[in-house]
């Protein structure tokens, strides 16, 4: 039997205390990081010898990797020095009584939630298969000079470009990874060439994330003891026009909403877990890292959730040992995550100073904070931006609804605000920790829009994306609470509930119908129309795509020509007259084309020329994407 060292306590020994294999693994990582830093290219070597790398972006990646590994080494060293803090044995955790969450063995609740999810999929199916808009095209990198449009849309570039090419704040590494994976799966099962693309495969990550969000929000409320509110909240999210539209498009919004909900679930699990296990903490940190990879604002979201978790621990745990355990576990788990993430994050951080300016090419970024709150609460803006007031697409807004039905709209606004306040009060009284998490998300949403206004060159905010979760949860809890207003008159309570629900759904019904009946962008419909005209025409048809949106249309109709100058447009028209060709000129995104003097002259020329008339207009859900087909009339002999 080995002799025990009586001068050293077992729990004070780095080599013998509980959890030693975790510390040994961390020690192995420490020596591995030293080896990597010693053998890799040093920053001073890159500066002294320009022949090591030729591209500036490659230099930034090498520099970022080295500094990232250095930060990981420092964090690893600190964790090893402070091992007693985070490696506290689980047996020291004092057991406390905790309330058991309401759980239902009835299958009807989950059957109803699944039905709502399937109904949500039906409402989103039209948009997920519609043509790609210019906003999505640019998000995918379709306007990049490094790759062709198809290569950018399908992310044919290597994984290094997906992880470390960070040209602007709207580049999302997690979204790029998810789209590349989804498109690769589609390509392999469909046996098609990699040069082809499919809208569903590109939007599938957001589509499924939105459906899981509908499921998860019902699961969360059921876990918290608000079963009725869970069904209502899932239904409202499934029917939410903004979530139907933005949740499936190629943007970080749909995935962000799902990750926020999953983060809420993991925070509640980690705080309520008394076993001292690491698995919930590791899952929480991994989800935090995914949020950071999704958008730059994810760093603030991760910090906000970490601070919120600490506040919840301080409020919940009155015993010093328990409080110390959870606080140290929060710090240690996030330190481990930062240690693992630093080599990926630092190459991107070094590129922030070289970000390209984001153009406000979509009306999603127009409007103000009031519009954003209205979108989160009712799924539509408070008023229509000036840029789309003259659009042929009528999208309802709260201001338009107020003009048409001032009494009903006033009732909707007042009752919605009252329900949100009532839901907040009830949540704070019965589930204070949950209320604090939801308030934290609301504060992060406000911070997001403030930062967007300060950093005017990069006006991308996630105010609606973040606010939609807490505002719908409070609204649903408040609405269910109205059923208890008249305790002895259940019929009156149910009637009030039904009236409000009817007002909520009828006010935004026009916007929801548009998502079912219109594509988000009309390129597929235009391509079918052009192919039919070619098939029915005896002459050869010359098709020209002018200005902003021309490259996007060329993806769907390759047998066309993109021009961007007025002189070139006039030359094409003269050639068609000389050769007696049928000429079709497609112009889309008229508002954005009119912002440039060159394009404004071309539009004025097309409108004033008597030999050119508009033969067809194509509209879509995105009011900016309207296309007009100008036809050159044949000359009279």
Buried (B, 14 or more C-beta within 10 A) or exposed (E): EEEEEEEEEEBEEEEEBBBBEBBEEBBEBBEBBBEBBEEEBEBEEBEEEEEEBEEEBBBBBBBBBBBBBBBBBEBBBEBBEBBEBBBBEEEEBEEEEEEEEEEEEEEEBBEBBBBBBEBBBEBBBBBBBBBBBBBBBBBBBBBBEEBEBBBBBBBBBEEEBBBBBBBBBBBBBBBBBBBBBBBBEBBEEEEEEEEBBBBBBBBBBBBBBBBBBBBBBBBBBBBBBBBBBBBBBBBBBBBBBBBBBBBBBBBBBBBBBBBBBBBBBBBBBBBBBBEBEBEBBBBBBBBBBBBBBBBBBBBBBBBBBBEBBBBBBEEBBEEEEBBBBBBBBBBBBBBBBBBBBBBBBBBBBBBEEEBEEBBEBBBBBBBEBEBBBBBBBBBBBBBBBEBBEEBEBEBBBBBBBBEEBEEBBEBBBEBBEBBBEBBBBBBBEEBEBBBBBBBBBBBBBBBBBEBBEEBEEBBBBBBBBBBBBBBBBBBBBBBBBBBEEBEEEEEEBEEBBEBBBEBBBEBBEBBBEBBBEBBBBBBBBBBEBBEEBBEEEEEEBBBBBBBBBBBBBBBBBEEBEBBBBBEBBEEBBEEBBEEEBBBBBBBBBBBBBBEEEEBBBBBEBBEEBEEBEEBBEBBBBBBBBBBBBBBBEBEEE
